[in-house]
Every structure is written in C-alpha cells, then in structure tokens.
Amino acid sequence: MTRVVEIGDIRIGGGKPFVLIAGPCVIEGADPTIEVAERLLEITKALDIHLIFKASFDKANRSSIDSYRGPGLEEGLKVLEMVRQRCGIPVLTDIHCVSQVEAVSRVVDLLQIPAFLSRQTDLILEAARTMKPVNIKKGQFMAPWDVRNAVEKVLSTGNRRVMVTERGVSFGYNNLVVDFRAFPIIRSFGCPVIFDVTHSLQQPGGLGRSSGGQREYVPYLARAAVACGVDGIFMEVHTDPERALCDGPNSFPLEGLSPLLRVLKDIDLMVKTSLPAEV
C-alpha cells in the first residue's frame, strides 16, 4: 500500500485526489513570484485542488555560463518565506549541496532532490535527516526500478516522508520520452508518485545555449498521467512563458491552467473511484 505523505492538511498518496505542485522555474524577483503564487492559489481554491508552490533560488544545472540562475540562496529564501506567509501554502524548492540543507529546511515545507543529483547519497541523506518531506526527481538516466535505491536512502534515516517524481528519460540527443510503466513501478516501492509534465517536455540543450521545449503537449501528457492514477502533477508555470528567464519553452501559461485542471480533476475522480488505488 502506498504511504501517505502529510504536509499540513495536505495528504499525498493512498488514493487521495492529486495535488498540484506548481510555480515558475526560477525566482525572477519577489513581486513576479508572489503574483504567480497568488494566481495559482486563486485558481486551485476555486477548483478545490491542494497546491504546493515551487520555485528555485538557484538553477545550478544550466546549459550555458550565461544562463540566468536565480537570486541565490539568501535572497531566494526570503522570497519563498514571503510566499509562504502571504499565501499560506506549502513551499518546495531544490537543494544542490549538503551545505544548503539546514538553511533551506528552516524555510520550506518540502526539500527537492534535482534529477541530476538523484544518486548523490550525502545530499539525499542530509535532506532526509531534517525529517521534512523529500521529493526525489528521478534522473533522466535512471530506469524506474533503479530509483528505489534513492528511496531506500531516505528510509534508512527513519524518514518515511518520501515521494518520487517522474520527469522523462533521455531518448537520443536533446529529447526526453515518458515511459508510463514507470508510475506503477515506482508506486510499488510504497511512495507517492508525482508526474513532472513540463520537464518531461523539455528538450535539454535543444537550442544550443539553452533548452528547448514543447509546451503544446502538456495537456496530453498530463491527462494520460492522471489516468494512470498519479498522486500529483508538477508543472512549471509562468505569466508569459516567452519571456521567462528559465525553461520558458516548456513552461505552461497561467491563463490556460484552470481549464486544464478541471479536466484533470474529472479524470482523477473517475480513476480513483473506479479502480483500486494501487492499479
């Protein structure tokens, strides 16, 4: 049976309705970040969907030395704390090295292990020892059954609040593909499964000095994943993806989010009331 991860009054897994993890790829300043959070909260409250806000203070894995990385740890955590206090919603962000864990864990509700760091034992263990929920992004280079090793690293500390996020697997050069068999395989480890639909449509390094993406396919992959019974949908959203400072090509426009979520909620309800939670 899938463990339920509790974050405040949000329960993830165990056949509960899907949760939305969403926000801009990277913090582009306090005001734009808070604006996105407030709009997300308005949308999800109207649909009775639980929201966890996500934004990165530093995007350490970038295609080019010239790519925008974010405001950094100190300033970024201030913005995330403002979102948390003003909107009253849980906040998630990435950690990239052991030295960041203590400071980040004092501010956010969930710690995220980036996909390219999903085999970094010291980072995973340090995150798990905070006893905060840990969201492990499955590496693009990993088979779904191999992520079990990362889950067991978290569990070895006594922390059972672990989730795994599928975000596609490398498929040739500059391309990713989603193997939908991964959802039941990862669920068999006993942890909730999240689907990162926007990063699954990223084209890593596809524009030479930055990554490309195919955001037009977000609704298709999201509907398919919810039909598979995932416990959450992870999306990077932006008020104007064409002008986003990071991952614009695969970010979903905020203006199109509400109608998509309505469809996903209908699918989720149908699947989770007609099939066993583990199917």
C-alpha positions in Angstrom: 0.0 0.0 0.0 1.3 3.5 -0.9 2.4 5.5 2.1 0.5 8.8 2.6 2.8 11.8 2.9 1.3 14.6 5.0 2.2 18.2 4.6 0.0 20.3 6.9 -3.6 19.4 5.9 -2.5 18.0 2.5 -2.4 14.2 2.2 -0.5 12.9 -0.8 -0.9 9.3 -1.9 -3.1 6.4 -0.8 -5.7 7.1 -3.5 -6.2 10.7 -2.4 -7.0 13.4 -5.1 -4.0 14.6 -6.9 -2.1 17.6 -5.6 -0.7 20.3 -7.8 3.0 21.3 -7.4 3.5 24.5 -9.5 5.3 27.7 -9.9 7.9 29.4 -12.0 11.1 27.5 -12.8 13.2 30.1 -11.0 12.6 33.1 -8.8 12.7 36.2 -11.1 12.1 38.7 -8.3 9.8 39.0 -5.3 6.8 40.7 -7.0 6.6 38.4 -10.0 7.0 35.3 -7.8 4.3 36.4 -5.4 2.0 37.3 -8.3 2.3 33.7 -9.7 1.7 32.2 -6.2 -1.4 34.3 -5.6 -2.9 33.5 -9.0 -2.2 29.8 -8.5 -3.9 29.9 -5.2 -6.9 31.6 -6.6 -7.2 29.0 -9.4 -6.7 26.0 -7.2 -9.0 27.2 -4.4 -11.8 27.6 -6.9 -11.3 24.0 -8.0 -10.7 22.6 -4.5 -7.3 21.3 -5.5 -4.4 21.3 -3.0 -1.5 23.5 -4.0 2.2 23.3 -3.2 4.2 26.2 -4.5 7.6 25.6 -6.3 10.3 27.9 -7.3 14.1 27.6 -7.4 16.5 30.1 -5.8 19.4 28.8 -7.9 19.3 26.7 -11.1 22.8 25.2 -10.8 22.3 22.9 -13.9 22.2 25.3 -16.9 23.2 24.8 -20.5 25.4 27.9 -20.7 27.6 30.0 -18.4 25.4 33.0 -19.5 22.1 31.4 -18.4 20.1 33.1 -15.6 20.4 31.1 -12.4 18.3 33.0 -9.9 18.8 35.3 -7.0 20.9 32.9 -4.9 20.3 31.2 -1.5 19.9 34.2 0.9 17.6 36.4 -1.3 15.7 33.4 -2.7 14.8 32.1 0.7 13.5 35.5 1.7 11.1 35.4 -1.3 10.0 31.9 -0.6 9.3 32.8 3.0 7.2 35.8 1.8 5.2 33.4 -0.5 4.6 31.0 2.4 3.5 33.7 4.8 1.4 35.8 2.4 -0.4 32.9 0.7 -0.4 30.4 3.5 0.6 27.5 1.2 3.4 24.9 1.5 6.6 25.7 -0.4 9.1 23.4 -2.2 12.5 24.2 -3.6 15.6 22.4 -4.9 18.8 21.8 -2.9 22.1 21.3 -4.7 24.6 20.6 -2.0 24.8 19.5 1.7 25.7 23.0 2.9 22.4 24.3 1.7 20.1 21.8 3.5 20.0 23.4 7.0 19.1 26.9 5.8 16.6 25.8 3.3 14.9 23.4 5.7 14.2 26.3 8.1 12.0 28.0 5.4 10.4 25.4 3.1 8.0 22.6 3.7 9.5 20.1 1.2 13.0 19.5 0.0 13.6 18.5 -3.6 16.5 16.5 -4.9 17.1 17.6 -8.5 17.1 14.9 -11.2 20.8 15.1 -12.0 21.6 14.7 -8.2 19.3 11.8 -7.6 22.2 9.4 -6.9 24.1 11.8 -4.6 24.0 9.9 -1.3 25.2 12.6 1.0 22.7 15.1 -0.3 19.8 12.7 0.0 20.8 11.6 3.5 21.2 15.2 4.8 17.8 16.1 3.3 16.2 13.1 4.9 17.7 13.7 8.3 15.7 17.0 8.5 12.6 14.8 8.7 11.0 17.2 6.2 9.2 15.5 3.2 11.7 14.8 0.4 10.8 14.8 -3.2 13.3 12.9 -5.4 13.3 13.8 -9.1 14.1 10.6 -11.0 17.2 11.2 -13.1 16.8 11.2 -16.8 19.4 8.5 -16.9 17.6 6.1 -14.5 15.3 3.2 -15.1 12.2 3.4 -12.9 13.2 0.4 -10.8 16.6 2.0 -10.1 15.1 4.9 -8.2 14.2 2.5 -5.4 17.8 2.9 -4.2 17.3 6.6 -3.7 14.1 5.9 -1.8 15.8 3.5 0.5 18.5 6.1 1.3 15.7 8.3 2.7 14.1 5.5 4.5 17.4 4.5 6.1 17.3 7.7 8.2 13.9 6.8 9.7 12.2 9.5 7.5 9.3 7.9 5.6 8.0 11.1 4.0 9.4 10.5 0.6 7.9 11.0 -2.9 9.3 10.3 -6.4 8.8 12.5 -9.4 8.9 11.1 -12.9 10.2 13.6 -15.4 11.0 11.5 -18.5 14.1 9.6 -19.7 16.8 10.6 -22.2 15.8 9.5 -25.7 18.6 10.2 -28.1 20.0 13.7 -28.2 18.1 16.7 -26.9 15.0 14.7 -26.3 13.0 13.0 -23.5 10.3 10.4 -23.5 7.9 9.3 -20.8 7.5 5.6 -20.1 4.1 5.3 -18.4 5.0 1.9 -17.0 7.1 3.9 -14.5 4.1 5.1 -12.5 3.0 1.6 -11.2 6.6 0.5 -10.9 7.6 3.4 -8.7 4.3 3.1 -6.7 5.3 -0.5 -5.9 8.1 1.0 -3.7 5.3 2.3 -1.4 5.8 6.0 -2.1 3.6 8.6 -3.8 4.3 9.2 -7.4 4.3 12.7 -9.0 4.5 13.5 -12.7 6.5 16.5 -13.8 4.7 17.1 -17.1 6.6 20.3 -18.1 10.1 19.0 -17.6 9.1 15.8 -19.4 8.6 18.1 -22.5 11.9 19.9 -22.1 14.5 19.4 -24.9 17.8 19.6 -22.9 20.3 21.8 -24.7 17.9 21.8 -27.7 18.5 25.5 -28.5 22.3 25.2 -28.3 23.0 27.6 -25.4 19.6 26.9 -23.7 17.0 24.1 -23.5 14.0 24.0 -25.8 10.6 22.5 -25.1 7.2 21.6 -26.4 4.7 23.0 -24.0 1.9 22.4 -26.5 1.9 18.8 -25.5 1.4 19.5 -21.7 -2.4 18.8 -21.7 -1.9 15.4 -23.5 0.7 14.0 -21.1 -1.0 15.4 -18.1 -4.3 13.8 -18.9 -2.5 10.5 -19.6 -0.6 10.6 -16.3 -3.7 11.4 -14.2 -5.5 8.5 -16.0 -2.6 6.3 -14.6 -3.6 7.4 -11.1 -0.6 9.6 -10.2 -0.7 11.3 -6.8 0.4 14.7 -8.0 1.1 16.8 -11.1 4.2 19.0 -11.1 4.2 22.0 -13.6 6.3 25.0 -14.2 4.0 27.9 -15.0 4.6 31.5 -16.0 2.5 34.6 -16.8 4.4 35.0 -20.1 6.5 31.8 -20.9 8.0 33.5 -24.0 9.8 36.0 -21.6 10.6 33.6 -18.8 14.2 33.7 -17.7 14.5 29.9 -17.4 12.7 27.0 -19.1 10.2 29.2 -21.0 9.8 26.8 -23.9 8.4 24.1 -21.7 6.6 26.3 -19.1 2.8 26.3 -19.2 0.9 29.6 -19.4 -1.1 30.5 -16.3 -4.0 31.7 -18.4 -4.5 28.1 -19.7 -4.2 26.4 -16.3 -7.8 26.5 -15.0 -9.5 24.6 -17.9 -6.7 22.0 -17.9 -7.1 21.4 -14.1 -10.8 21.0 -14.5 -10.3 18.1 -16.9 -7.6 16.6 -14.8 -9.8 16.7 -11.7 -12.6 14.9 -13.6 -10.2 12.2 -14.8 -8.7 11.8 -11.4 -12.1 11.4 -9.7 -13.2 8.8 -12.2 -10.0 6.7 -12.0 -9.6 6.8 -8.2 -13.3 5.9 -7.5 -13.4 3.1 -10.0 -10.1 1.4 -9.6 -8.0 0.2 -6.6 -5.5 2.8 -5.5 -2.6 0.6 -6.4 -3.7 -0.1 -10.0 
